[in-house]
Amino acid sequence: MPLIAKPIRTKYWRPGHDFVEIVASAVSSLLADGDIVVISEKAISVATGRIVDESGAKPGLMAKALVRVWMRLVWGHLLGRLCHLSHKTLRRLRRYPIPEGEAHKEITLRHAGLGQSLLHYSEGGIDVTNLPYALAVLPLQNPDEVGAVLLRTLKEICGREITVMITDTDKTYSRKGIHITPRPKAISGIRSFGLFALILGRVFQWTARATPLTVCGRPMKVDDALTVADLADRARGFGAGRTVWDMARTFHVGFMEVTWEMLDQVEHNPIVIVRKVD
């Protein structure tokens, strides 16, 4: 059946915000039986304080090598072309910022390991877009538990039979019933293969969709969950920008000069209601 997606605009979620209350207030009066409430993992991670300050990181030799050789040379030329990255992305990789990039890679090495740090973005689900200063957000450790709390709260308030899904913009690549992702974790049926998943999916141009991290409520087939996750991701938009470069350009400042107050002014749609259309 065809689906429609309704993005729900809220204030920008900062550390300490009660995201369960925000979600409940925003959607409880809008829900119907069968609706799927899709929520951004990043927004929840920020609200729950899963943030690290990269400005204090002291890069080691591995972090420096990843930036100066792996990112600028290997990704900027060989792997980037092999994976069909855009010319704009290739230019940015070849000019990957050295001090900020080295600090970022040091953080990804600590929290996600070398294998994930070989990715050219969102290593281990660690993200720096739509965040101020030199802050980076870490992925949720327990998306299933968070989704269950949200589902229980929403059902108690609205009395509807609904499903809650938490998703990430990182892609899952699919072909002939095989689903792989660079992310360390996703729903059952999607396998995590790190850099190999990214290269295989992009080189051979497998179907790329946003990744569902948990589905709480009515069971869904993997392909259906991926379809819903990607529809919601497209409806949600990119906030201040798809990348840290775009975010800085939006506000006409340097990478580390974006503030909380700037982000407050941007439209944020961390929640999307996906509904079947008869």
C-alpha positions as CSV (number, residue, x, y, z in Angstrom):
1,M,0.0,0.0,0.0
2,P,1.2,3.6,-0.7
3,L,2.7,5.5,2.2
4,I,2.7,9.2,3.2
5,A,5.1,10.8,5.5
6,K,4.4,13.8,7.7
7,P,7.4,15.5,9.3
8,I,6.8,17.0,12.7
9,R,8.7,20.2,13.5
10,T,9.9,20.7,17.1
11,K,12.5,22.8,18.8
12,Y,16.1,21.8,18.5
13,W,16.7,19.1,21.1
14,R,19.5,20.0,23.5
15,P,21.2,17.8,26.2
16,G,18.8,17.4,29.1
17,H,15.6,17.8,27.1
18,D,12.9,15.3,27.9
19,F,12.6,13.8,24.5
20,V,9.8,11.4,25.5
21,E,7.7,14.3,26.6
22,I,8.5,16.3,23.5
23,V,7.5,13.4,21.2
24,A,4.3,12.7,23.1
25,S,3.3,16.3,23.1
26,A,4.0,16.6,19.4
27,V,2.3,13.6,18.0
28,S,-0.2,12.1,20.5
29,S,-3.2,14.0,19.1
30,L,-2.2,13.3,15.5
31,L,-1.9,9.5,15.6
32,A,-4.2,6.9,14.0
33,D,-4.2,3.1,14.3
34,G,-1.4,1.6,12.2
35,D,0.8,4.8,12.2
36,I,4.5,4.4,12.4
37,V,6.3,7.1,14.5
38,V,9.9,7.4,13.1
39,I,12.4,9.3,15.3
40,S,16.0,10.4,14.6
41,E,18.6,8.6,16.6
42,K,20.8,11.6,16.6
43,A,18.2,13.8,18.2
44,I,17.7,11.3,21.0
45,S,21.4,10.9,21.5
46,V,21.8,14.7,21.8
47,A,18.9,14.9,24.3
48,T,20.4,12.1,26.4
49,G,23.8,13.8,26.5
50,R,25.7,11.2,24.4
51,I,28.1,13.9,23.3
52,V,31.9,14.3,23.3
53,D,33.9,17.4,22.8
54,E,36.5,16.8,20.1
55,S,38.4,20.0,20.9
56,G,40.1,18.3,23.8
57,A,41.3,15.2,21.9
58,K,45.1,14.8,21.4
59,P,45.6,13.0,18.1
60,G,48.0,10.1,18.0
61,L,50.0,8.8,15.0
62,M,47.1,6.7,13.8
63,A,44.7,9.6,13.8
64,K,47.2,11.7,11.9
65,A,47.8,9.0,9.3
66,L,44.1,8.5,8.8
67,V,43.7,12.2,7.9
68,R,46.8,12.9,5.9
69,V,47.0,9.6,4.0
70,W,43.8,7.7,4.2
71,M,41.3,10.5,4.0
72,R,43.1,13.0,1.7
73,L,44.8,10.5,-0.6
74,V,43.0,7.2,-0.5
75,W,39.5,8.4,-0.1
76,G,40.1,11.7,-1.9
77,H,41.3,9.8,-5.0
78,L,41.2,6.0,-5.3
79,L,38.3,4.9,-3.0
80,G,36.2,8.1,-3.6
81,R,36.2,7.5,-7.3
82,L,35.7,3.8,-7.0
83,C,32.6,4.5,-4.8
84,H,31.2,7.1,-7.2
85,L,31.4,10.0,-4.8
86,S,30.5,13.4,-6.2
87,H,33.1,15.8,-7.4
88,K,32.2,18.1,-4.6
89,T,32.7,15.4,-2.0
90,L,36.1,14.4,-3.6
91,R,37.3,18.0,-3.4
92,R,36.3,18.2,0.2
93,L,38.1,14.9,1.1
94,R,41.3,16.0,-0.6
95,R,41.2,19.1,1.6
96,Y,40.0,17.3,4.7
97,P,40.8,19.7,7.6
98,I,43.9,18.6,9.3
99,P,43.6,19.7,13.0
100,E,39.9,19.3,13.3
101,G,40.0,16.1,11.3
102,E,42.8,14.6,13.4
103,A,40.9,15.3,16.6
104,H,37.7,13.7,15.1
105,K,39.6,10.6,14.0
106,E,41.1,10.3,17.5
107,I,37.6,10.3,18.9
108,T,36.4,7.7,16.4
109,L,39.3,5.5,17.1
110,R,38.6,5.6,20.9
111,H,34.8,5.0,20.6
112,A,34.4,2.9,17.4
113,G,37.8,1.4,16.6
114,L,40.0,1.3,13.6
115,G,37.7,-0.6,11.3
116,Q,34.9,2.0,11.6
117,S,37.5,4.9,11.5
118,L,38.3,3.9,8.0
119,L,34.9,5.2,6.8
120,H,35.0,8.7,5.4
121,Y,32.0,9.8,7.5
122,S,29.8,8.8,10.4
123,E,32.3,6.4,11.7
124,G,30.6,3.9,14.0
125,G,27.5,6.2,13.9
126,I,29.5,9.1,15.3
127,D,28.2,12.3,13.8
128,V,29.3,16.0,13.9
129,T,26.6,17.6,11.7
130,N,23.9,19.8,13.2
131,L,26.0,20.1,16.4
132,P,27.7,23.2,17.7
133,Y,31.4,24.0,18.3
134,A,33.6,20.8,18.2
135,L,30.9,18.5,19.6
136,A,30.2,15.0,18.2
137,V,27.3,12.8,19.0
138,L,27.7,9.1,19.8
139,P,25.1,6.4,18.7
140,L,22.6,5.0,21.1
141,Q,23.7,2.0,23.1
142,N,20.1,0.8,23.7
143,P,17.8,1.8,20.9
144,D,15.5,-1.2,21.6
145,E,14.9,0.0,25.2
146,V,14.4,3.6,24.1
147,G,11.9,2.6,21.4
148,A,10.0,0.4,23.9
149,V,9.7,3.4,26.3
150,L,8.4,5.7,23.6
151,L,5.9,3.1,22.3
152,R,4.5,2.4,25.8
153,T,4.2,6.1,26.6
154,L,2.5,7.0,23.3
155,K,0.0,4.1,23.5
156,E,-0.9,5.0,27.0
157,I,-1.6,8.6,25.9
158,C,-3.3,8.1,22.6
159,G,-4.7,4.6,22.9
160,R,-3.8,3.8,19.3
161,E,-2.1,0.7,17.9
162,I,1.1,2.2,16.5
163,T,4.7,1.3,15.8
164,V,7.8,3.2,16.9
165,M,11.0,3.2,14.8
166,I,14.3,4.8,15.5
167,T,16.5,5.4,12.4
168,D,19.8,6.7,11.3
169,T,20.7,8.5,8.0
170,D,23.6,6.1,7.5
171,K,22.8,3.8,4.6
172,T,21.8,0.2,4.3
173,Y,22.6,-1.3,0.9
174,S,20.2,-3.9,-0.4
175,R,20.2,-6.3,-3.3
176,K,18.2,-9.5,-3.9
177,G,17.2,-9.9,-0.3
178,I,20.7,-9.1,1.1
179,H,20.9,-6.1,3.4
180,I,24.3,-4.8,4.6
181,T,25.3,-1.6,6.4
182,P,28.5,0.1,7.6
183,R,26.9,0.8,10.9
184,P,27.8,-1.5,13.9
185,K,24.2,-2.3,14.7
186,A,20.8,-2.3,13.0
187,I,17.6,-4.4,13.1
188,S,17.7,-8.1,12.7
189,G,18.1,-9.0,9.0
190,I,20.6,-6.2,8.3
191,R,24.2,-7.3,8.6
192,S,27.0,-5.0,9.6
193,F,30.1,-5.1,7.5
194,G,31.8,-1.8,8.1
195,L,33.9,-0.4,5.2
196,F,33.2,-3.5,3.1
197,A,29.5,-2.8,3.1
198,L,30.0,0.8,2.0
199,I,32.4,-0.1,-0.8
200,L,30.3,-3.0,-2.0
201,G,27.1,-1.0,-1.9
202,R,28.4,2.0,-3.7
203,V,30.7,0.4,-6.2
204,F,27.9,-1.9,-7.5
205,Q,25.2,0.7,-6.8
206,W,23.0,-1.4,-4.6
207,T,19.8,0.2,-3.4
208,A,20.7,2.6,-0.6
209,R,18.2,3.5,2.2
210,A,18.3,5.0,5.7
211,T,18.9,2.4,8.4
212,P,16.2,1.3,10.9
213,L,17.9,0.7,14.3
214,T,14.8,-0.7,16.2
215,V,11.2,-1.4,15.4
216,C,8.9,-1.6,18.4
217,G,5.2,-2.6,18.0
218,R,3.9,-4.5,15.0
219,P,6.5,-6.7,13.4
220,M,7.8,-5.6,10.0
221,K,9.7,-7.3,7.2
222,V,13.2,-5.9,6.8
223,D,12.5,-4.5,3.3
224,D,9.3,-2.8,4.6
225,A,11.2,-1.3,7.5
226,L,13.9,0.0,5.2
227,T,11.3,1.6,2.9
228,V,9.7,3.4,5.9
229,A,13.0,4.5,7.3
230,D,14.1,6.0,4.0
231,L,10.7,7.7,3.4
232,A,10.9,9.3,6.8
233,D,14.6,10.3,6.2
234,R,13.7,12.1,3.0
235,A,10.7,13.9,4.6
236,R,12.8,15.0,7.6
237,G,15.3,17.0,5.6
238,F,18.9,17.9,6.7
239,G,18.5,20.7,9.3
240,A,21.4,23.0,9.0
241,G,23.1,20.9,6.3
242,R,23.8,17.4,5.1
243,T,27.5,17.7,6.1
244,V,29.6,19.8,8.4
245,W,30.8,21.8,5.4
246,D,27.2,22.6,4.4
247,M,26.3,23.5,8.0
248,A,29.2,25.9,8.2
249,R,28.2,27.5,4.9
250,T,24.6,27.9,6.1
251,F,25.7,30.1,9.0
252,H,28.7,31.7,7.1
253,V,31.1,30.6,9.9
254,G,34.0,28.2,10.4
255,F,33.5,24.5,11.3
256,M,33.9,25.1,15.0
257,E,32.0,28.4,15.2
258,V,28.4,27.1,15.0
259,T,26.5,27.8,18.2
260,W,23.5,26.3,19.9
261,E,21.6,29.6,19.2
262,M,22.3,29.3,15.5
263,L,20.9,25.7,15.4
264,D,17.8,26.9,17.3
265,Q,16.9,29.0,14.3
266,V,16.9,26.1,11.8
267,E,13.9,24.0,11.0
268,H,14.2,20.6,12.7
269,N,12.0,17.6,12.1
270,P,13.3,14.8,14.3
271,I,9.9,13.1,14.2
272,V,8.1,11.8,11.1
273,I,4.7,10.0,11.1
274,V,4.4,7.5,8.3
275,R,0.9,6.3,7.4
276,K,-0.6,3.9,4.9
277,V,-3.0,5.4,2.4
278,D,-6.0,3.3,1.5
